[in-house]
């Protein structure tokens, strides 16, 4: 499972923002239901939330260490 997670992070590192923003736009403009793209969109959304969480954790740890 760790290998799949690592490959996903590397593959979607540059694609997560265009997918998260572009896929809803395409769905609103006539793209039919596609379960694979839905899953990829959710995975990209998870990666973005993970990035924000890790950024907040790192900031919290840095603030704790500086005191």
N, C-alpha and C positions, 0 to 999 in steps of 0.2 A: 504494500500500500504506500510506503514511503517513496518508492520509485515513481509510482504514478503521480503522486503529489509533486515531486520534484520536477518531473517532465512537464506537468501542467503549469507550474510556476514559470519555468523557462519559456515554454511555448506562448503563454499568455502575457508575458511581461510587457510586451509592446502592443498586444492586441486587446487587452482588457477594457481600456477606456473607449476605443472605437466600437467594440461590440456592445458594451453597456449603453452607450448613447445611440448608436446606429440601429440596433435591432428593434427597439420600440418604434423608432421612426419608420422603419421598413414595414413593421406590422400594421401601423396606422395607415400606410399607403398601399395596402393590398397584398402583402406577403401572406401566403396561406399558413395554416398551423403546421409547425415543424417541431417535433418533440426533441430532436437532437439539438437544434439551435436554442430551444428553450432551456435545455440542460446546460449548454455551454454558456448561455447568458447568466444563469444562476451561479455557475461556477466562477465566472468573471466577477460577478457581484460579491461573492464570498471572498475572492482574492482582494478586492478593493477594501472591504470591511476589515480583513485581516491586516492589510497594510496600515490602515488608520489605527487599529488597535495596537499594533506593534509600535507605531510612532508614539502613541500616547504612553505606552508602557516604558519605552526608552526615555521619554522626557521625564516621567515620574521617577524612574530609577536615577537619572542624572540629577534631578532636584534633591532626592534623598541623599545621594552621595556627597553633594556639595555642602550639605549642612553639617 
